[in-house]
């Protein structure tokens, strides 16, 4: 039995995201932890540290990968990322931030990200309750390339607001 190409893409994308996050801070103040059990749309978690001390700030990640080049939608400053409706609904049940991470393997150039709790609309909820999948629009500016602070700020801001 051949390994499905979608599984290869998933593994390569997760490895790419892990290396980007784990290597961003020289002192290791961001830690990528893979979830190995059935994930229900959650592939990993990020834990933030402050000068090597635990902060208690964590976020769950739903990682999506593609081999295609990710391009902005025509007339919009956003990229679209499909996710299953069940994974979207599961993310809404969490009291921990759930961040959708979308990356291409065609020419790794950072990754796009959005906190799922920030994109909830009545229209999206209705679609998630009536369709098998939905499309999340991620602002084009939410691209972690050389500077990941915006990505990590999504986590920090969530906990500072609590």
N, C-alpha and C positions, 0 to 999 in steps of 0.2 A: 504494500500500500504506500503510495507516494504521500509525502508531507504536503499539505495544502499550502498554496502560496500565501493565503491570508495569514496563516500561522507564522510563516517566515517573516512577513512584514511586521506582524505584531511583536515578535521577538526582537527583531532588529530595531524597531522604533523604541521599544522599552529600554533596550541597551543604550541607544543614543541618548534618550532623555536622562537615564541614570548617570551616564558619564558627564553630561552637561551640568547637572545639578550637583553631583558629588565633587566636581572639580572647580566649581565657581569660586567658592571662598577658600583661600589658602589654608585657613585654620580649620576647615571642615564644619563651618557653622550652618550648613544645610546638608541634611542626610536623606537620601532616597532609600526607602525600604519597600521591597517588593512584597506583594501579598500573594502567597502561593496557593491558598485554598480557593475554591470556586468564588469568583469575584463579584458577581451580580453588578458588573459595570465599574467596579473599583479595582484598579490594577496595582496601585501602590499608595504609599503615603509619604509625605514630606514632613520631617521634623526640623524645626529651626532652633539654633543655639545662639547664645550671645557670648562671645569670647570663650567658646568651648563649654559653656554652662547651659544645661537644658532650660528652655523657656516654657515648655508645656504647649507651645504653639505647633499644631499639626494640621495638615490638610490631606484629604483623600484625593487621589488622582484617577481620572478616567482618561486613558491614553488611546488616541486614535492615530493610525498611521496610514500613509498612502505612498505609492511609488510615483504618483503623478505630481507635477508641479502645482503648488497651491497658488491660485491667483485670486485677486479680489473680484467680487461680484461686479458686474457692469452697473455703473451708476451708484454704487455704494462704496463706502470705505470699510468693507467687511469681507471676510471669507466665510464660506459655509462649510459646516461639518455635520454630517448625518450621524445620529446616534439612535439606538433603539428606544422606543417609548418606555419600555419597562426599566431600562437603565436610568432614564430621565426621572421617572417617578420615584425610583429607589433613592436617587440623589436628593430629592426633595424631602425625604424622611430624616435626613441626617442633621444633627445639631453641630456638626463639624463642617467646615467649608469643603465643598467638592469642586475641584477645578478640572475642567475639560482641557486636555492638552492635545493639540493637533500638529503633527509633524510630517514632513515629506522626507523620503529617503532618496529622491531623485538627485537632489543636491542639498544636503543638509544645510539649512540656513536658519538656525534657531528653531523656534516652535511657537505656535500661536496658543493662547490660553485665555480662558474666561471662567470666572466662578459661576457655576450653574445657577446658584441661588440669585445671582444678579440679573439673569436673563429671563426670569419667569414672567410670563404675560398670560392673560386670560386666553388669548388665541393659542399660545403654545400648549397650555394645559388642556384645552379642548382637543387639539390635534393629538396630544399624547394619550388621551383617553379614547380616541376613535381610530387611530392609525398604529401600525406596527413600528414606524420610525418617524422621527422628526428631524428638522434641520435647525441647528444652532448657528446663529450669526455671531462671529467673533470679530470685534473691532480690529481693523488692520494694524492699528497702533499697538495692539497687544501681541507683539512679536518679540520674544526673548532671543536676541542674537548675541551681541557682545555684552549687553548689560541686562541682567536678570532681576534687577531691583524691583521693577514693576510687578513681576511675577511673585516675588517674595513679599512685596507690600500687600498683595491681596490677602495673604495669610495674616500678616501683622495687623492690618486694618480691621479684619474680622474680630480679632481678639481684643483690640483696643476699644472697639465699640461695645463690647460686652460689659 
